Amino acid sequence: MNTGGASVLPPIVVVPMGAVALLVIAGHLTALHAAKGMPASRRRLRTACGVVMMITSCALAYAFGYVRPDDARLFTLSWALTVALLALVLGLAALDALNNLRLGRLQHRRIRKAAAELHRQIARAMGEQTPRTGAGEAGLDDGGRLKLRDADGPGPAD
């Protein structure tokens, strides 16, 4: 295939688009490092993905704007590198998604544990007040949830 020695797209089109992509990704990385309260594992994964995206943007700009299709070896190598980098970006994004699921499970466990402790404290406080006030009895059911019973009969948990 003879294309007259031209690249896939003219560099005047590719270079500005690549520069904009690099600026956007660099801005995202800067904002990422300025964010407070982000778990370290999430920050590391997203930083790695951002760096790989920046390298991928440069490889794409090179493959589109400078590699001629009639140079079969260089054309194949540059596009193979670009596809491999895109696969790496997708792999890092998948790891980030799995990490988010892991972090969500940990947060859910912490919330459940804190809620159970709060229920125990409420039950203990209400149990201490019950003999003086005669309002009923409080405690935790088998599932660790707060149950209240009036002295006259079953409570809402029954």
FENQUI-V749821 format. One record per residue. N is the residue number from 0. RES is the residue in one small letter. SS is DSSP state (alpha for helix, beta for strand, coil for the rest). OMEGA is omega in whole degrees, -180 to 180 (* if undefined). Layout:
N | RES | SS | OMEGA
N | RES | SS | OMEGA
This chain:
0 | m | coil | -180
1 | n | coil | -180
2 | t | coil | 179
3 | g | coil | 176
4 | g | coil | -179
5 | a | coil | 176
6 | s | beta | -178
7 | v | coil | 176
8 | l | coil | 179
9 | p | coil | 180
10 | p | alpha | 180
11 | i | alpha | 177
12 | v | alpha | -171
13 | v | alpha | -175
14 | v | alpha | 178
15 | p | alpha | 179
16 | m | alpha | 177
17 | g | alpha | 179
18 | a | alpha | 178
19 | v | alpha | 179
20 | a | alpha | 178
21 | l | alpha | 179
22 | l | alpha | 180
23 | v | alpha | -180
24 | i | alpha | 178
25 | a | alpha | 176
26 | g | alpha | 177
27 | h | alpha | 179
28 | l | alpha | 178
29 | t | alpha | 178
30 | a | alpha | 179
31 | l | alpha | -179
32 | h | alpha | 178
33 | a | alpha | -177
34 | a | coil | 178
35 | k | coil | 174
36 | g | coil | 178
37 | m | coil | 178
38 | p | coil | -176
39 | a | alpha | -179
40 | s | alpha | 178
41 | r | alpha | 180
42 | r | alpha | 180
43 | r | alpha | -180
44 | l | alpha | -178
45 | r | alpha | 175
46 | t | alpha | 178
47 | a | alpha | 180
48 | c | alpha | 178
49 | g | alpha | 179
50 | v | alpha | 178
51 | v | alpha | 177
52 | m | alpha | 178
53 | m | alpha | 178
54 | i | alpha | 179
55 | t | alpha | 178
56 | s | alpha | 177
57 | c | alpha | 179
58 | a | alpha | 178
59 | l | alpha | 179
60 | a | alpha | 178
61 | y | alpha | -178
62 | a | alpha | -180
63 | f | alpha | -169
64 | g | alpha | -172
65 | y | coil | -178
66 | v | coil | 180
67 | r | beta | 179
68 | p | coil | -180
69 | d | coil | 172
70 | d | coil | -170
71 | a | alpha | -177
72 | r | alpha | -179
73 | l | alpha | 179
74 | f | alpha | -180
75 | t | alpha | 180
76 | l | alpha | -177
77 | s | alpha | 179
78 | w | alpha | 175
79 | a | alpha | 177
80 | l | alpha | -180
81 | t | alpha | 180
82 | v | alpha | 178
83 | a | alpha | 178
84 | l | alpha | 177
85 | l | alpha | 177
86 | a | alpha | 178
87 | l | alpha | 177
88 | v | alpha | 179
89 | l | alpha | 177
90 | g | alpha | 178
91 | l | alpha | 177
92 | a | alpha | 177
93 | a | alpha | 176
94 | l | alpha | 178
95 | d | alpha | 178
96 | a | alpha | 178
97 | l | alpha | 178
98 | n | alpha | 178
99 | n | alpha | 176
100 | l | alpha | 179
101 | r | alpha | 180
102 | l | alpha | 178
103 | g | alpha | 177
104 | r | alpha | 179
105 | l | alpha | 179
106 | q | alpha | 179
107 | h | alpha | 178
108 | r | alpha | 179
109 | r | alpha | -180
110 | i | alpha | 178
111 | r | alpha | 180
112 | k | alpha | 179
113 | a | alpha | 179
114 | a | alpha | 179
115 | a | alpha | 178
116 | e | alpha | 177
117 | l | alpha | 177
118 | h | alpha | 178
119 | r | alpha | -180
120 | q | alpha | 178
121 | i | alpha | 180
122 | a | alpha | 179
123 | r | alpha | -180
124 | a | alpha | -180
125 | m | alpha | 178
126 | g | alpha | 178
127 | e | alpha | -178
128 | q | alpha | -174
129 | t | alpha | -178
130 | p | alpha | -178
131 | r | alpha | -173
132 | t | alpha | -178
133 | g | coil | -175
134 | a | coil | -179
135 | g | coil | -180
136 | e | beta | 179
137 | a | beta | 177
138 | g | beta | 178
139 | l | beta | 175
140 | d | coil | -176
141 | d | coil | 180
142 | g | coil | 179
143 | g | coil | 180
144 | r | coil | -179
145 | l | beta | 175
146 | k | beta | 180
147 | l | beta | 177
148 | r | beta | 172
149 | d | beta | 178
150 | a | coil | -177
151 | d | coil | -177
152 | g | beta | -177
153 | p | coil | -180
154 | g | coil | -175
155 | p | coil | -178
156 | a | coil | -176
157 | d | coil | *
